[in-house]
Each structure stands twice: as structure tokens, then as C-alpha cells.
Amino acid sequence: MFESVRRAAIKEWSEDVPTTVLFGLLGKALAELAGKFGIEDRVCIFQLIEDGVASEDAALRAYVSTSLLEAMYLRACVEPKSWNEIRTSLGPLSEAYLMGWANLPSRR
């Protein structure tokens, strides 16, 4: 999946793909494939996202939050089942970010 996202980004942007675009494309791909991951992969993926949101690296935190999470939400919310699958997998920081950004009620 990650390789296909990278190839698509390079095809559109050549080798100078903006990092925000790459993270956004990854978020969209994750939303589209959310129901196809096994539980172990899902836990690993969403833990990596949570680690990015919690990172001390401000740039990484911004890429994960404003590019990946927002793109994932925007793609997933079109399909309620997809959004529900993703929402139950989000870590507390990731969910809090999206709930604040999208002005949605927290489930916790």
C-alpha cells in the first residue's frame, strides 16, 4: 500500500512530492483500506499514527495531524461504516485531535 501511494504521488508531483501531500495521500489510502487490515496490522498502524501525534518533533506531529488524520477523516466520513471502523481504532490523542478539528463529540 505504501509503495503504491508513493508511486502515485511521484507520478503526479515527480520526485519533489511535498510531505504534506504524501501524508494526505497515505491518510486517504488508509481510509479506503481500513476494513481490509487484520487486527494486528490495524493495531500497529494506528499506534504509529498515535506515536506521530504524540511526537516531540513538531513537523512530524503536524504532518500526521493536519495531513494524514484530516485526509483520512475526510475520506472515511463519506462512508459511515468506514469512519466507525477507523474511529474505534484511533488512539486517544488522534481522536481528540480529530474531534476538535471536525467539531465532533467524543466517544470516550
C-alpha positions in Angstrom: 0.0 0.0 0.0 2.7 2.5 1.0 4.6 1.9 -2.2 1.5 2.4 -4.4 0.8 5.7 -2.6 4.4 6.8 -3.1 4.3 5.9 -6.8 1.1 7.7 -7.3 2.5 10.8 -5.7 5.7 10.7 -7.7 3.6 10.3 -10.9 1.7 13.5 -10.1 4.4 15.5 -8.5 7.7 14.0 -9.8 10.4 13.4 -7.2 9.6 16.6 -5.3 6.4 15.4 -3.6 5.5 17.8 -0.8 5.5 16.0 2.5 2.0 17.2 3.3 0.7 15.7 0.1 2.4 12.4 0.8 0.9 12.2 4.3 -2.5 13.2 2.9 -2.4 10.5 0.2 -1.5 8.0 2.9 -4.4 9.1 5.0 -6.8 8.7 2.1 -5.4 5.2 1.3 -5.7 4.1 4.9 -9.4 5.2 5.0 -10.1 3.3 1.8 -8.4 0.1 3.0 -9.4 0.3 6.7 -11.7 -2.7 6.6 -9.1 -4.9 4.9 -6.5 -4.8 7.6 -6.2 -7.7 10.1 -6.4 -6.8 13.8 -2.6 -6.9 14.3 -1.9 -4.7 11.3 -4.7 -2.3 12.4 -3.2 -2.0 15.9 0.3 -1.4 14.5 -0.8 1.2 12.0 -2.9 3.2 14.5 -0.2 3.0 17.1 2.2 4.5 14.6 -0.3 7.3 13.9 -0.7 7.9 17.7 3.1 8.0 18.1 3.2 10.6 15.4 0.6 12.8 17.0 2.5 12.4 20.3 5.9 13.1 18.8 8.2 15.8 20.2 9.0 16.6 16.6 6.7 19.4 15.7 7.0 18.8 12.0 6.1 15.1 12.2 3.2 15.9 14.6 1.9 18.4 12.1 2.2 16.1 9.1 0.4 13.3 10.9 -2.3 15.5 12.3 -3.1 18.0 9.6 -2.3 15.9 6.6 -2.8 12.2 7.4 -5.6 12.3 10.0 -7.6 15.1 8.3 -7.4 13.4 4.9 -8.2 10.0 6.5 -11.3 11.5 8.2 -12.5 13.4 5.1 -12.3 10.2 3.0 -13.7 7.9 5.7 -16.7 10.1 6.8 -18.2 9.7 3.3 -18.8 6.0 4.3 -20.2 5.8 7.9 -19.0 2.2 8.3 -15.5 3.1 7.3 -15.4 6.0 9.7 -16.8 3.9 12.5 -14.1 1.3 11.9 -11.4 3.9 11.9 -12.7 5.8 14.9 -12.7 2.7 17.1 -9.0 2.2 16.1 -7.8 5.7 16.9 -5.7 6.4 19.9 -6.8 9.0 22.4 -4.6 11.8 21.1 -5.6 11.1 17.5 -9.3 11.0 18.3 -9.0 14.2 20.4 -7.3 16.0 17.5 -10.0 15.0 15.0 -12.9 15.6 17.3 -11.6 19.1 17.9 -10.7 19.7 14.3 -14.0 18.4 12.9 -16.1 19.6 15.9 -17.4 16.2 16.7 -18.5 14.8 20.0 -16.0 12.4 21.7 -17.0 8.8 22.1 -14.9 8.4 25.3 
